[in-house]
Amino acid sequence: MDFRKLCTFETFQQLSSHYGYGGNFRDVIEQEFTRIKAVTYLDHAAAPLYPESLVRDYCGDISANVYGNPHSHNPSSRLTHDTVEGVRFRVLQHFNTTPKEYSVIFTSGCTAALKLVAESFPWRPHTESEVGSHFYYLTDSHTSVVGIRALTSGRGVAALPVSPQELEKRAKDETRAEDVICQTPHLFCYPAQSNFSGRKYPLSHVKAIQARRLYPACAHQGRWFVLLDAASHVSCSPLSLQDCPADFIPISFYKMFGFPTGLGALLVRNNAAGILKKSFFGGGTAAAYLSGEDYYVEAANISDRFEDGTVSFLDIIALNHGFESLDRITGGMHNIQQHTFGLARYTYILLSSLCHGNGRPVARLYTEGHFDSPITQGAILNFNLVDSKGQIIGYSQVDRMASLYNIHVRTGCFCNTGACQSFLGITSQQMKRNLQVSDERGMKLSKSVKGRIKNCLFLFEAGHVCGDNMDLVDGIPTGSVRVSFGYMSTFEDCQKFLNFVAECFVEKPVTVDQVRLRMLGAGTAAVEGSSEPASVKITNGELCDGDEKMSEASLKGFGQTDSDSHREAYTLANIYIYPVKSCGAFEVHDWPVGRLGLLYDRGWMVVNRNGVCLSQKREPRLCLIRPQVHLNANKLLLQAPDMDTISVPLENSSESHTGYGVCVSKVCGDRVETVDCGDEAASWLSDFLGQPCRLIRQRPDFTREMRKSGAATSTSLSLVNEAQYLMINRGSVALIQKLISSRQDGCEGDQLLDTQSVISRFRANLVITGVEAFEEDNWSHLDIGSTRFVVTGQCGRCHLVGIDQDTGTKTKEPLMSLSAYRTGKLTFGVYLNHLVAEGSATAGVLSVGSLVKPEPRTL
């Protein structure tokens, strides 16, 4: 069976007998989730999507009723109190338990619930006369669980990790009798489901730990309590506390319903609640206290005792509508588990069977089984993609390409370093080394070379930290890609994702490992009679005849010039400024170099009603706004289709309009002080973009310094993302054009892009000519005319380059071709900073036609 036939609903039905919830599932999705019509959302483990009826019913509820502070006793407050108590009961009912057995303590989330246990647990330090408490946690645990050890270490309590293999390997067959003499409290924490791989750990571990049959409880005397991290598990699976009576269960409700966020709970077994002792008491938690002396009586009710201050009662009320919408749409958690597992298993089977044209597998999957049962595996698929040579493709590249297809996935280590290390084979020493800023290479060189190195960021390894895009270190992955399904996920989500992988990352022809396909459950009549791996060729998303995917090695001749090309001098061909960040370019022939870069480049930006910067990623129509800078007239003109031209002063003596003061915004994580440009510009932008927004500019007296400038002195920035200048070369542009043409040969696809269209999509300030493709990647410095620059790094690219700067429409090119050629990195162009000579008062002018004199990077 070929890949095209495998990506059909008929094949899916052969592999899964559960899909949807009865009735017309497609109609439900279209009614409840209209906002994701063009989105393939596969990040439900991070945050599922809320149905529109949930928010609509909730808004109707709080609009029709008066909900007061539950600590008061007036009618509106009693309504709130009774409603909140009703929600507590509904939470317990959902987890198959009662108020006699468990209490619900509302928190701000799962992490806050974990922190509450850590701070309230009666830890006993080790002494000469008494063995103290132990805190054990499974290595496959979330950061918030591992973080408990920071508190225990300060109290003299041992915190020890336990691997999943060790947990069962050292178990005891018999139940240990209750230790009457030793009542030292110990705590063991494990996840019901791994947020990394989706592996479900046996819920029977709860009773086994409490009965001291399972390690580590069997190795230590005392009373053992179990903290069951259920945040990942409860999003798509039922949990019965009758079957696994854990002592403490932290959850986050947005993981279940998508809304409200910022609300979680700690479910506490009532017969274990008595051991928790608070060191702080807040409003509503005291039955009585005196301010003049140390007298305090805690509230008798467990929930009241631990909920400091007024609970987020309006968010709690929203849970009622969450449960109602979940039951109405799906019929219950068992149905959700069957539906999501079917989608995950189907995706796992196809992805693990998908091969390059040379027979090598496309993906390296991180799982402890073969998705055999929803009892042992959740709706999470974790993997890294691999090229035809067996080399890992960095997760950052996969993420950027997925964004091009409007596919939303999660990448990194997912706040679970233990599982990440285990599956990826990363040692603790490697993890530490990845975090360090390495200067080892520079230490072995002469002082003069060291000086040059310090001006060149290429030779330093920036420290890898959680959440960054450093996906490979010396070819070893620092993280992976996670795909996760929710109750509203569809077969089409699987289909689009699998076709995306085949189109972007498989060397053609696409082949399927038929043996593995049969082994994983596809051994039906659909694949009988096939003895050879069938293949189907895919080019540009269309199944048709065409050439194999072209790698960087196979395309070396595309960007090379003949020996005569070096007779052409390196020259500056184009200069562009972008006065308003993310808006259209303004091409100039000669332009002053300012303190922050080209004068007035990215001096303004458009923000939404919340003060958040708008970019073309979310508002492509920004490219249709064409600013022009008129230096002599002291004006910034704003032009757009079907709009009157307006002007804004380049310089204003007061630097603010009457009634509009200084405001603070952020650019790439940096806080910037800005000045509002007034109502006229705001009204003009709002009318054109169809949403409330304002134009702001960076304050002239505000200094935003570049974090890593690559220069001996600090470098100041405008509202740019990374550096003062971005430079590309026409040789690289020509190569990308040829790649696009070769990829589209033989198949229908996007319209071929002319040179100017490609240049405009990469939004560079400086375009040079006379250079071989990507030659600039190996430069450390360059002079353009009399102006000297340092190269500070390569420009990483995302799906924004797919936006046609003349129309605002989106295409998959040129990112597709760039990804095909630049294996392992999606970069195009280099960042520059201006090096000002000591004692120089003016920076000068850049002019088209100026000679470019580069200095190659040397060690």
Solvent accessible surface area in square Angstrom, and as a share of the most:
residue,aa,sasa,rsa
1,M,21,0.09
2,D,37,0.19
3,F,3,0.01
4,R,129,0.47
5,K,119,0.50
6,L,2,0.01
7,C,7,0.04
8,T,39,0.23
9,F,68,0.28
10,E,111,0.50
11,T,5,0.03
12,F,0,0.00
13,Q,100,0.44
14,Q,91,0.40
15,L,15,0.07
16,S,15,0.10
17,S,105,0.67
18,H,91,0.40
19,Y,68,0.26
20,G,14,0.14
21,Y,38,0.14
22,G,62,0.60
23,G,83,0.79
24,N,87,0.44
25,F,20,0.08
26,R,142,0.52
27,D,59,0.31
28,V,44,0.25
29,I,21,0.11
30,E,100,0.45
31,Q,127,0.56
32,E,18,0.08
33,F,3,0.01
34,T,75,0.44
35,R,98,0.36
36,I,30,0.15
37,K,183,0.77
38,A,79,0.61
39,V,34,0.19
40,T,4,0.03
41,Y,34,0.13
42,L,1,0.00
43,D,21,0.11
44,H,6,0.03
45,A,17,0.13
46,A,20,0.15
47,A,36,0.28
48,P,12,0.08
49,L,24,0.12
50,Y,75,0.28
51,P,1,0.01
52,E,46,0.20
53,S,6,0.04
54,L,1,0.00
55,V,42,0.24
56,R,149,0.54
57,D,61,0.32
58,Y,18,0.07
59,C,60,0.36
60,G,39,0.38
61,D,28,0.14
62,I,58,0.29
63,S,96,0.62
64,A,84,0.65
65,N,59,0.30
66,V,111,0.64
67,Y,33,0.13
68,G,15,0.15
69,N,62,0.32
70,P,19,0.12
71,H,94,0.42
72,S,43,0.28
73,H,151,0.67
74,N,70,0.36
75,P,118,0.74
76,S,29,0.19
77,S,1,0.01
78,R,97,0.36
79,L,70,0.35
80,T,0,0.00
81,H,64,0.28
82,D,81,0.42
83,T,25,0.15
84,V,4,0.03
85,E,69,0.31
86,G,38,0.36
87,V,0,0.00
88,R,24,0.09
89,F,101,0.42
90,R,63,0.23
91,V,0,0.00
92,L,5,0.02
93,Q,112,0.50
94,H,48,0.21
95,F,1,0.00
96,N,78,0.40
97,T,9,0.05
98,T,58,0.33
99,P,70,0.44
100,K,185,0.78
101,E,67,0.30
102,Y,5,0.02
103,S,16,0.10
104,V,2,0.01
105,I,0,0.00
106,F,12,0.05
107,T,18,0.11
108,S,75,0.49
109,G,12,0.12
110,C,16,0.10
111,T,78,0.45
112,A,32,0.25
113,A,0,0.00
114,L,3,0.01
115,K,118,0.50
116,L,27,0.13
117,V,0,0.00
118,A,3,0.02
119,E,66,0.30
120,S,6,0.04
121,F,3,0.01
122,P,43,0.27
123,W,22,0.08
124,R,91,0.33
125,P,66,0.42
126,H,83,0.37
127,T,77,0.45
128,E,187,0.84
129,S,112,0.72
130,E,70,0.32
131,V,96,0.55
132,G,0,0.00
133,S,0,0.00
134,H,13,0.06
135,F,0,0.00
136,Y,7,0.03
137,Y,9,0.03
138,L,0,0.00
139,T,42,0.24
140,D,9,0.04
141,S,2,0.01
142,H,58,0.26
143,T,76,0.44
144,S,25,0.16
145,V,1,0.01
146,V,32,0.19
147,G,40,0.39
148,I,6,0.03
149,R,117,0.43
150,A,78,0.60
151,L,44,0.22
152,T,0,0.00
153,S,77,0.50
154,G,70,0.67
155,R,102,0.37
156,G,42,0.40
157,V,7,0.04
158,A,33,0.25
159,A,29,0.22
160,L,71,0.36
161,P,71,0.44
162,V,1,0.00
163,S,36,0.23
164,P,20,0.13
165,Q,114,0.51
166,E,51,0.23
167,L,2,0.01
168,E,91,0.41
169,K,171,0.72
170,R,114,0.42
171,A,40,0.31
172,K,88,0.37
173,D,143,0.74
174,E,99,0.45
175,T,78,0.46
176,R,77,0.28
177,A,88,0.68
178,E,143,0.64
179,D,23,0.12
180,V,124,0.71
181,I,172,0.87
182,C,30,0.18
183,Q,73,0.33
184,T,3,0.02
185,P,8,0.05
186,H,1,0.00
187,L,0,0.00
188,F,0,0.00
189,C,0,0.00
190,Y,0,0.00
191,P,7,0.04
192,A,0,0.00
193,Q,11,0.05
194,S,0,0.00
195,N,25,0.13
196,F,0,0.00
197,S,2,0.01
198,G,0,0.00
199,R,55,0.20
200,K,17,0.07
201,Y,9,0.03
202,P,56,0.35
203,L,50,0.25
204,S,73,0.47
205,H,12,0.05
206,V,0,0.00
207,K,95,0.40
208,A,10,0.08
209,I,0,0.00
210,Q,49,0.22
211,A,25,0.19
212,R,21,0.08
213,R,75,0.28
214,L,12,0.06
215,Y,17,0.06
216,P,0,0.00
217,A,0,0.00
218,C,6,0.04
219,A,54,0.42
220,H,44,0.20
221,Q,117,0.52
222,G,5,0.04
223,R,92,0.34
224,W,9,0.03
225,F,3,0.01
226,V,0,0.00
227,L,0,0.00
228,L,0,0.00
229,D,13,0.07
230,A,0,0.00
231,A,13,0.10
232,S,17,0.11
233,H,10,0.04
234,V,0,0.00
235,S,17,0.11
236,C,16,0.09
237,S,4,0.02
238,P,57,0.36
239,L,7,0.03
240,S,24,0.15
241,L,4,0.02
242,Q,83,0.37
243,D,98,0.51
244,C,0,0.00
245,P,27,0.17
246,A,0,0.00
247,D,2,0.01
248,F,0,0.00
249,I,0,0.00
250,P,0,0.00
251,I,0,0.00
252,S,5,0.04
253,F,0,0.00
254,Y,56,0.21
255,K,36,0.15
256,M,3,0.01
257,F,2,0.01
258,G,8,0.08
259,F,50,0.21
260,P,2,0.01
261,T,89,0.52
262,G,49,0.47
263,L,3,0.02
264,G,0,0.00
265,A,0,0.00
266,L,0,0.00
267,L,0,0.00
268,V,0,0.00
269,R,50,0.18
270,N,41,0.21
271,N,100,0.51
272,A,0,0.00
273,A,1,0.01
274,G,49,0.47
275,I,31,0.16
276,L,4,0.02
277,K,124,0.53
278,K,59,0.25
279,S,114,0.73
280,F,130,0.54
281,F,80,0.33
282,G,16,0.15
283,G,49,0.47
284,G,40,0.38
285,T,0,0.00
286,A,30,0.23
287,A,67,0.52
288,A,45,0.35
289,Y,119,0.45
290,L,92,0.46
291,S,114,0.74
292,G,76,0.73
293,E,114,0.51
294,D,152,0.79
295,Y,104,0.39
296,Y,76,0.29
297,V,62,0.36
298,E,73,0.33
299,A,10,0.08
300,A,95,0.74
301,N,81,0.42
302,I,28,0.14
303,S,8,0.05
304,D,62,0.32
305,R,30,0.11
306,F,7,0.03
307,E,14,0.06
308,D,66,0.34
309,G,25,0.24
310,T,61,0.35
311,V,24,0.14
312,S,53,0.34
313,F,39,0.16
314,L,73,0.36
315,D,40,0.21
316,I,0,0.00
317,I,0,0.00
318,A,0,0.00
319,L,0,0.00
320,N,33,0.17
321,H,22,0.10
322,G,0,0.00
323,F,6,0.02
324,E,76,0.34
325,S,3,0.02
326,L,4,0.02
327,D,72,0.37
328,R,128,0.47
329,I,18,0.09
330,T,3,0.02
331,G,56,0.54
332,G,18,0.17
333,M,18,0.08
334,H,111,0.50
335,N,60,0.31
336,I,1,0.00
337,Q,15,0.07
338,Q,33,0.15
339,H,1,0.00
340,T,2,0.01
341,F,19,0.08
342,G,4,0.04
343,L,0,0.00
344,A,0,0.00
345,R,50,0.18
346,Y,1,0.00
347,T,0,0.00
348,Y,2,0.01
349,I,1,0.00
350,L,2,0.01
351,L,0,0.00
352,S,10,0.06
353,S,1,0.00
354,L,0,0.00
355,C,10,0.06
356,H,2,0.01
357,G,29,0.28
358,N,87,0.45
359,G,46,0.44
360,R,115,0.42
361,P,78,0.49
362,V,0,0.00
363,A,10,0.08
364,R,116,0.42
365,L,34,0.17
366,Y,11,0.04
367,T,32,0.19
368,E,90,0.40
369,G,31,0.29
370,H,81,0.36
371,F,3,0.01
372,D,112,0.58
373,S,32,0.21
374,P,21,0.13
375,I,127,0.64
376,T,76,0.44
377,Q,10,0.05
378,G,4,0.04
379,A,5,0.04
380,I,5,0.02
381,L,2,0.01
382,N,2,0.01
383,F,0,0.00
384,N,1,0.00
385,L,0,0.00
386,V,10,0.06
387,D,24,0.12
388,S,14,0.09
389,K,132,0.56
390,G,23,0.22
391,Q,107,0.47
392,I,20,0.10
393,I,10,0.05
394,G,1,0.01
395,Y,7,0.03
396,S,11,0.07
397,Q,11,0.05
398,V,2,0.01
399,D,47,0.25
400,R,57,0.21
401,M,1,0.00
402,A,0,0.00
403,S,36,0.23
404,L,25,0.13
405,Y,40,0.15
406,N,57,0.29
407,I,4,0.02
408,H,74,0.33
409,V,19,0.11
410,R,79,0.29
411,T,31,0.18
412,G,13,0.12
413,C,24,0.14
414,F,7,0.03
415,C,61,0.37
416,N,1,0.01
417,T,53,0.31
418,G,23,0.22
419,A,2,0.02
420,C,0,0.00
421,Q,42,0.19
422,S,84,0.54
423,F,46,0.19
424,L,22,0.11
425,G,55,0.53
426,I,6,0.03
427,T,74,0.43
428,S,66,0.43
429,Q,115,0.51
430,Q,35,0.16
431,M,42,0.19
432,K,118,0.50
433,R,109,0.40
434,N,15,0.08
435,L,96,0.48
436,Q,105,0.47
437,V,100,0.58
438,S,27,0.18
439,D,60,0.31
440,E,111,0.50
441,R,118,0.43
442,G,4,0.04
443,M,133,0.59
444,K,174,0.74
445,L,60,0.30
446,S,62,0.40
447,K,179,0.76
448,S,77,0.49
449,V,23,0.13
450,K,64,0.27
451,G,36,0.34
452,R,120,0.44
453,I,5,0.02
454,K,135,0.57
455,N,46,0.24
456,C,4,0.02
457,L,51,0.25
458,F,48,0.20
459,L,18,0.09
460,F,53,0.22
461,E,60,0.27
462,A,39,0.30
463,G,20,0.19
464,H,23,0.10
465,V,82,0.47
466,C,117,0.70
467,G,83,0.80
468,D,40,0.21
469,N,100,0.51
470,M,55,0.24
471,D,17,0.09
472,L,46,0.23
473,V,28,0.16
474,D,124,0.64
475,G,47,0.45
476,I,67,0.34
477,P,13,0.08
478,T,6,0.03
479,G,0,0.00
480,S,0,0.00
481,V,1,0.00
482,R,5,0.02
483,V,0,0.00
484,S,1,0.01
485,F,3,0.01
486,G,2,0.02
487,Y,6,0.02
488,M,4,0.02
489,S,1,0.01
490,T,19,0.11
491,F,7,0.03
492,E,52,0.23
493,D,20,0.10
494,C,1,0.00
495,Q,50,0.22
496,K,99,0.42
497,F,2,0.01
498,L,0,0.00
499,N,62,0.32
500,F,2,0.01
501,V,0,0.00
502,A,0,0.00
503,E,12,0.05
504,C,6,0.04
505,F,4,0.02
506,V,0,0.00
507,E,40,0.18
508,K,9,0.04
509,P,24,0.15
510,V,0,0.00
511,T,15,0.09
512,V,2,0.01
513,D,50,0.26
514,Q,8,0.04
515,V,114,0.66
516,R,62,0.23
517,L,0,0.00
518,R,85,0.31
519,M,116,0.52
520,L,9,0.05
521,G,33,0.32
522,A,7,0.05
523,G,47,0.46
524,T,49,0.28
525,A,83,0.65
526,A,31,0.24
527,V,2,0.01
528,E,122,0.55
529,G,86,0.83
530,S,26,0.17
531,S,102,0.66
532,E,128,0.57
533,P,83,0.52
534,A,37,0.29
535,S,55,0.36
536,V,17,0.10
537,K,82,0.35
538,I,8,0.04
539,T,14,0.08
540,N,18,0.09
541,G,36,0.35
542,E,88,0.39
543,L,58,0.29
544,C,38,0.23
545,D,120,0.62
546,G,22,0.21
547,D,103,0.53
548,E,95,0.42
549,K,49,0.21
550,M,48,0.21
551,S,35,0.22
552,E,43,0.19
553,A,64,0.50
554,S,73,0.47
555,L,0,0.00
556,K,102,0.43
557,G,60,0.58
558,F,60,0.25
559,G,9,0.09
560,Q,98,0.44
561,T,61,0.36
562,D,100,0.52
563,S,95,0.61
564,D,75,0.39
565,S,30,0.19
566,H,115,0.51
567,R,199,0.73
568,E,94,0.42
569,A,54,0.42
570,Y,42,0.16
571,T,33,0.19
572,L,1,0.00
573,A,25,0.20
574,N,15,0.08
575,I,0,0.00
576,Y,13,0.05
577,I,0,0.00
578,Y,5,0.02
579,P,0,0.00
580,V,2,0.01
581,K,24,0.10
582,S,12,0.08
583,C,0,0.00
584,G,3,0.03
585,A,44,0.34
586,F,40,0.17
587,E,93,0.42
588,V,18,0.10
589,H,115,0.51
590,D,72,0.37
591,W,15,0.05
592,P,39,0.24
593,V,9,0.05
594,G,15,0.14
595,R,139,0.51
596,L,41,0.21
597,G,3,0.02
598,L,5,0.02
599,L,60,0.30
600,Y,35,0.13
601,D,7,0.03
602,R,30,0.11
603,G,13,0.13
604,W,0,0.00
605,M,0,0.00
606,V,0,0.00
607,V,7,0.04
608,N,32,0.16
609,R,178,0.65
610,N,119,0.61
611,G,30,0.29
612,V,89,0.51
613,C,30,0.18
614,L,11,0.06
615,S,32,0.21
616,Q,0,0.00
617,K,93,0.40
618,R,212,0.77
619,E,21,0.10
620,P,29,0.18
621,R,99,0.36
622,L,0,0.00
623,C,0,0.00
624,L,23,0.12
625,I,1,0.00
626,R,85,0.31
627,P,1,0.01
628,Q,56,0.25
629,V,6,0.04
630,H,77,0.34
631,L,72,0.36
632,N,161,0.82
633,A,57,0.44
634,N,59,0.30
635,K,92,0.39
636,L,0,0.00
637,L,34,0.17
638,L,1,0.00
639,Q,60,0.27
640,A,14,0.11
641,P,73,0.46
642,D,152,0.79
643,M,53,0.24
644,D,119,0.62
645,T,68,0.40
646,I,20,0.10
647,S,44,0.28
648,V,8,0.04
649,P,48,0.30
650,L,2,0.01
651,E,81,0.36
652,N,46,0.24
653,S,124,0.80
654,S,74,0.48
655,E,46,0.21
656,S,34,0.22
657,H,63,0.28
658,T,139,0.81
659,G,77,0.74
660,Y,57,0.22
661,G,47,0.45
662,V,77,0.44
663,C,46,0.28
664,V,88,0.50
665,S,8,0.05
666,K,127,0.54
667,V,4,0.02
668,C,72,0.43
669,G,51,0.49
670,D,25,0.13
671,R,127,0.46
672,V,0,0.00
673,E,42,0.19
674,T,0,0.00
675,V,5,0.03
676,D,12,0.06
677,C,9,0.05
678,G,4,0.04
679,D,83,0.43
680,E,115,0.51
681,A,2,0.02
682,A,6,0.05
683,S,61,0.39
684,W,16,0.05
685,L,1,0.01
686,S,27,0.17
687,D,104,0.54
688,F,15,0.06
689,L,14,0.07
690,G,68,0.66
691,Q,57,0.25
692,P,66,0.42
693,C,5,0.03
694,R,71,0.26
695,L,0,0.00
696,I,5,0.03
697,R,26,0.09
698,Q,12,0.05
699,R,61,0.22
700,P,61,0.38
701,D,101,0.52
702,F,25,0.10
703,T,70,0.41
704,R,9,0.03
705,E,96,0.43
706,M,30,0.13
707,R,172,0.63
708,K,105,0.45
709,S,13,0.08
710,G,8,0.07
711,A,21,0.16
712,A,103,0.80
713,T,104,0.61
714,S,79,0.51
715,T,10,0.06
716,S,18,0.12
717,L,4,0.02
718,S,6,0.04
719,L,0,0.00
720,V,8,0.05
721,N,80,0.41
722,E,86,0.39
723,A,4,0.03
724,Q,10,0.04
725,Y,2,0.01
726,L,17,0.08
727,M,0,0.00
728,I,0,0.00
729,N,0,0.00
730,R,74,0.27
731,G,20,0.19
732,S,0,0.00
733,V,1,0.01
734,A,43,0.34
735,L,1,0.00
736,I,0,0.00
737,Q,42,0.19
738,K,105,0.44
739,L,2,0.01
740,I,1,0.01
741,S,53,0.34
742,S,31,0.20
743,R,28,0.10
744,Q,20,0.09
745,D,94,0.49
746,G,63,0.60
747,C,19,0.11
748,E,154,0.69
749,G,47,0.45
750,D,43,0.22
751,Q,155,0.69
752,L,103,0.51
753,L,24,0.12
754,D,89,0.46
755,T,47,0.27
756,Q,87,0.39
757,S,21,0.13
758,V,0,0.00
759,I,2,0.01
760,S,31,0.20
761,R,2,0.01
762,F,0,0.00
763,R,19,0.07
764,A,1,0.01
765,N,2,0.01
766,L,0,0.00
767,V,0,0.00
768,I,0,0.00
769,T,31,0.18
770,G,20,0.19
771,V,5,0.03
772,E,43,0.19
773,A,16,0.12
774,F,16,0.07
775,E,43,0.19
776,E,0,0.00
777,D,10,0.05
778,N,83,0.43
779,W,5,0.02
780,S,13,0.08
781,H,18,0.08
782,L,0,0.00
783,D,35,0.18
784,I,1,0.01
785,G,44,0.42
786,S,121,0.78
787,T,5,0.03
788,R,76,0.28
789,F,0,0.00
790,V,0,0.00
791,V,0,0.00
792,T,8,0.05
793,G,15,0.14
794,Q,49,0.22
795,C,7,0.04
796,G,35,0.33
797,R,18,0.06
798,C,28,0.17
799,H,39,0.17
800,L,31,0.15
801,V,3,0.01
802,G,1,0.01
803,I,1,0.00
804,D,31,0.16
805,Q,14,0.06
806,D,100,0.52
807,T,75,0.43
808,G,12,0.11
809,T,78,0.46
810,K,119,0.51
811,T,33,0.19
812,K,70,0.30
813,E,1,0.01
814,P,0,0.00
815,L,0,0.00
816,M,4,0.02
817,S,0,0.00
818,L,0,0.00
819,S,7,0.04
820,A,6,0.05
821,Y,11,0.04
822,R,10,0.04
823,T,68,0.39
824,G,30,0.29
825,K,83,0.35
826,L,5,0.02
827,T,18,0.10
828,F,1,0.00
829,G,1,0.01
830,V,0,0.00
831,Y,36,0.14
832,L,0,0.00
833,N,0,0.00
834,H,24,0.11
835,L,49,0.25
836,V,90,0.52
837,A,73,0.57
838,E,178,0.80
839,G,87,0.83
840,S,51,0.33
841,A,104,0.81
842,T,112,0.65
843,A,30,0.24
844,G,38,0.37
845,V,87,0.50
846,L,2,0.01
847,S,33,0.21
848,V,41,0.23
849,G,49,0.47
850,S,24,0.16
851,L,94,0.47
852,V,6,0.03
853,K,123,0.52
854,P,34,0.21
855,E,70,0.32
856,P,90,0.57
857,R,74,0.27
858,T,81,0.47
859,L,127,0.63
